[in-house]
Amino acid sequence: MSPSANSKTEAANADYAPGNFASVFAFATAFSSVLRSDIREPEELEDAIRCVDGSEKLRQFALLLLATASNKPPNARLAEDQWPKLCNELAADSVAILRKLQVPEAVADSIDSFVDHDVAVRVDVLFWLAEAAVASNSSVKKLIDQEVAKYRKPSAATHVKPELVRLQPFAEIARQRYWLFGSKTRQLYLESGSQRGKGKLELLAQTPDEFTAVANELRTQRTHAHKSLADGLVEDVVPFLETQMRKRVRVEKAMQRQALALANVHIYDTRTRKRQRVNYEEDNLSALDF
């Protein structure tokens, strides 16, 4: 593996890429029957990634994702010493995913090395494992194909059920499937229908500008299906992402105001001195200096 020069992860001092975190959580919940993870809420994943109660939950979750990405049976349990070999094998088959992430080579040395990295790297590694699992795990593909059979026509983003956002294609045109992943975020992937590229996923867009660019390119195809997909992206996905961005900005500003207010609070020492018994005897009163 090699670090990416064009990572979409935030700057080194930031926490992590929220879109990648959302995708990891979406995978863990949508494919829980395959992953066999006990993570059910975003807060649980957040605590595991930050090692709130130690690193054991993070280690177990990462090993489950690696087993799934390596196409192991759903009940398979990896030992920590299997991490280096399987990580390097997986990296060779998922270069396209790694190219867009902040995944240093050292994370493949051992699971201890993975845990020792900062939160941003941990999230990107988990995102890589989840995306590789979508592309290569036979049990995951079986679930996807079962849902595809129910939804053959292109679906608007607003009509996609949140719990199935990873199980039904956004559109299927000329043997090419367009997948829309994410819960509070959106990532558009293209799955090639050719025999050589079957099952390979290419990230097309995850920001409003990128979705708009993809829509403009689709409109140049001059077919009704491509134009319909372009309209769906512009009319549904882009407004959704812009709304999410506005919400995030409002939350960030509220947090900044709260932090500023806390910083300006004066802390006073309200503890009282130890009470002492007052002696009103005449000798003591005469000793006072008025």
ZIDAJO-V311249 format. One record per run of one state. SS is the DSSP state (@ for helix, = for strand, . for the rest). FROM is the first residue (numbers start at 1). TO is the last residue. If there is no record, write none. Layout:
BEGIN
ss=SS from=FROM to=TO
ss=SS from=FROM to=TO
END
This chain:
BEGIN
ss=. from=1 to=17
ss=@ from=18 to=30
ss=. from=31 to=31
ss=@ from=32 to=35
ss=. from=36 to=41
ss=@ from=42 to=49
ss=. from=50 to=55
ss=@ from=56 to=69
ss=. from=70 to=79
ss=@ from=80 to=93
ss=. from=94 to=94
ss=@ from=95 to=98
ss=. from=99 to=104
ss=@ from=105 to=108
ss=. from=109 to=110
ss=@ from=111 to=116
ss=. from=117 to=118
ss=@ from=119 to=136
ss=. from=137 to=137
ss=@ from=138 to=150
ss=. from=151 to=156
ss=@ from=157 to=159
ss=. from=160 to=161
ss=@ from=162 to=164
ss=. from=165 to=170
ss== from=171 to=173
ss=. from=174 to=175
ss== from=176 to=181
ss=. from=182 to=186
ss== from=187 to=191
ss=. from=192 to=200
ss== from=201 to=205
ss=. from=206 to=207
ss=@ from=208 to=219
ss=. from=220 to=223
ss=@ from=224 to=263
ss=. from=264 to=281
ss=@ from=282 to=287
ss=. from=288 to=290
END
